[in-house]
Amino acid sequence: MQHTIEVNHLSYTYPDGRRALRDISFTINAGEKVALVGPNGAGKSTLLLHLNGILSPQAGEVYVCGMDVGNGNLGQVRAAIGIVFQNPDDQLFSPTVFDDVAYGLLYQGVPETEVRARVARALATVDMEDYAERVPHRLSPGEKKRVAIATVLAMDPQILILDEPTAGLDPRGQRSFAALLRKLPQTMLITTHDMRLVREILPRTLVLDNGCIAADGMTEHILNDTALLTTHGLA
């Protein structure tokens, strides 16, 4: 399976007439870690909702792992792509960390022995193996974010989508989280306003503004373009 994202001439207008995406195209290759940045209202959230089929293209095409998202492949697409929301409380609702990480596997009918092995592996990956019996809502913000990632990793996705993963973290938490994201092997698209995170771990950056791709290139070049950053509210 191709661990890729391909967006071709995607456009979307909301029922109130607001044009959120305007003929955007880009490809993310297997193993790439890419930042998606832009001001509030640029269309970033609308784009993410197209990647797992919550929204359907009004014009253009979206492919995830080589599968047309809008062509009866939603089950396979959603198994291939894991989305981690900005607020981990949107993903954590069970009595224990173990139950949260196991939830998707149990829903799919995975045998108990495999569930336990995959939960243990996912928690170990995010350095939370000693937290299985903890109550999620009593964890720190950084710990909650790690558990939220574990709930996705347990499903063995090929692609990770993360929405503002360092929001609400103190500087130490931001550094720790950046180190975690750096070591994950999946193809990755991260929406963020944290330009330090972008510089440190995301070699490529897409700039989205007013529903259009304003820039797409090496992060080093984009972050050194003061005029570009100022124009699109990123300075």
N, C-alpha and C positions, 0 to 999 in steps of 0.2 A: 504493500500500500504506500502511495506517495504521501509523505507527511508535509503537505503543502497547502497554501491558501492562494486562490486565484480569483481576482475580482475584475470583471470586464465590463466597462461602461455602465456601472451601476448608478441608477438614479432612484430617488424616492421623495415623494411629496406627501406630507401629512394631510388628513382630511380638512384641516383649517386653512390649507393653502401654503403652509410653510414648506419650502424646498429644503430638505435636510441634506440630501446627497445629489451632486450634480455631475453625472457622467465620469465617475471615478474608476480608475483602473490601476492595479498593482498586483505583483506576485511575491509571495514569501516562500522561499525555497526550504527544503527539508533541513532542519537543524539551525535555521537562522533565529536570532533573537532581535526583535524589531520593536522600536518605540513608536507609539502613535500619540502625537502631541498636537495641541492646538487650544485656542481659547474656549471657554464655556460656550456651548451652543454651536460649536463648529460642525457637529455631526458625528462625533466619535461614538457615542452610545448607540445611535441609529445604525452605524456600520456594524458594531458588535452584534446587534440584534439580528442582523442579516446572516451572520456567520454560523449561527446554529438554528436558523429557520424560524425564529420567532416572528420576524418580518420577512415578507417575500418581495423580491425585486419587482418594481413596476416597470423597469427597463434595465436591461443588462443581465449578467449572469454571475453567480457565485459558486465556486467549486472548493470543496474541502476534501483533502486527501484524494483528489481526482474525481470526487463525486459531486454531481450537480445538486446543490442544496434544495433547489426547487423542483426536483423531479422524482418524488417518491422515495428519497433516500434518507429521510429525517432520522430514522432510528439509527442507521449506520453512522450518519454524520455526527449525531449527538454522542455516540459511543467513542468517536474518534477525537472529539474536541471537548476539552474541559474548561469551563468558565469559572473563575474565582471572582466573586463580587467585591466591590469596594468595602461594604460593611459585612464582616464575617457573621454577624448575627442573622443575616438573611439566609445563611447556610447551616447554622448550628441551632438545633432545636430539640435534641434528644437528651435523656437524663445523664449520659456519660459521653466522654470523648469517643470511646470504642463504638458506642451505638451510632454516633454521628458518622464516623468513618465507614462503618459497616452497612449503613442504611441502603445505599445504592446497590450494593452487592446482594443484600438480602432480597431487595425488591426484584432483582433479576433472577432470583432462585439459585444463586451460587451455593454449592455445598458448604456446610459449616466449617469443615477443616480448611478449605480454600479461603473462605472469608477470613478466618483468623490469621492465616498466613499473609494474606494481602493487606489486612489492616496493620499487622505488625510491621510489614515492609514499608508501608506508606508512612506510618508514624516515625519509624527509624530514619527515613529519608529527610524528614523535616525536624529531626532531633527532638521528637516528642514521645519517644517510646515509653517513658515513665509516667505518662499522663493518661493512660487508657481509661482509668477508672475515675478520673477527675470530672467535676461538673463543668460543662463548657462555659456557662454564663459567669463563673467565678474566675475565669482565666484573665490574664492581662490582654490588652489589645493585640500585642505582638504574638502572644501564644494563641489567641483565637485565630489570627490570620494563618498561622502555621497549620492549625488543625483544619481550617477551611481548605487549604491546599491539599492536605492529606486526604480529605473526603473526595477530592478530584483524582489525585494520584492513585487511589485504590482502584479506580475504574480503568487504569492503564491507558490513558489517552495518548494519542500521538502528538497532539497540539494543545498548548495551554494558552488561554486568554485571561489576562489579569487586568482588572479595572482598579487603578489607583492603589497598588498593593502596599505602598508605604504611607498612605494617608493616615494621620492620627498617631504615628509613631514618633517617639523621641529620637534624637540623633543616634544613640546607641542602637535602638531598635531598627532604625533605617539601615545602618551598616550591617547589622546581623541579617536582616532580611535580604539585602542585596547579595550577601555572600551565599545565602540559600538559593536564590534565583540563579546565580551564576553557575552553580554546580548541577542544576537540573538539565537533563539532556534533550528535553522535548523542544520542538519548534515552538516559538513563543512570540506572542504579540501582547505588548503591555501599553495600556493607556495610562498616562501619568502627567502630572505637573512638576514632578520631582526631577529637575534637570540634572542633579548630581547622579541620581540613579541611571538616567539615560547615558550620561558620559561614562560611568564606570562599567556598565555591564551590557549595554545595547549598542552593538557596532553600527546598526543602521537605524535611521529615523525617517518616519513619514510625518509631514506637517499637514494637518487638515484644518482648513479655515473656510467658513461660509459654504460648507458642503463640497469643497474642491480640494484636491491634492495640490498644495502650494509648493511643496518640495519633497523630494525623495532621494536620499543619498547617505553617504557615510556620515555618521554622527559627528565625528571630529570636524568635518567641513561645515555642517549645518550649525553647530554650536559656536563656531568661530565667525559666522556671518551675522554681524551685529544688526545690519539693516534688515535682514530677513526676520530675525527674532523680534525686533521692535515692531515691524509691520504686522506681525501675527500674534502680538501680545505675549511673547515668550521671553522677553529680556528680563 
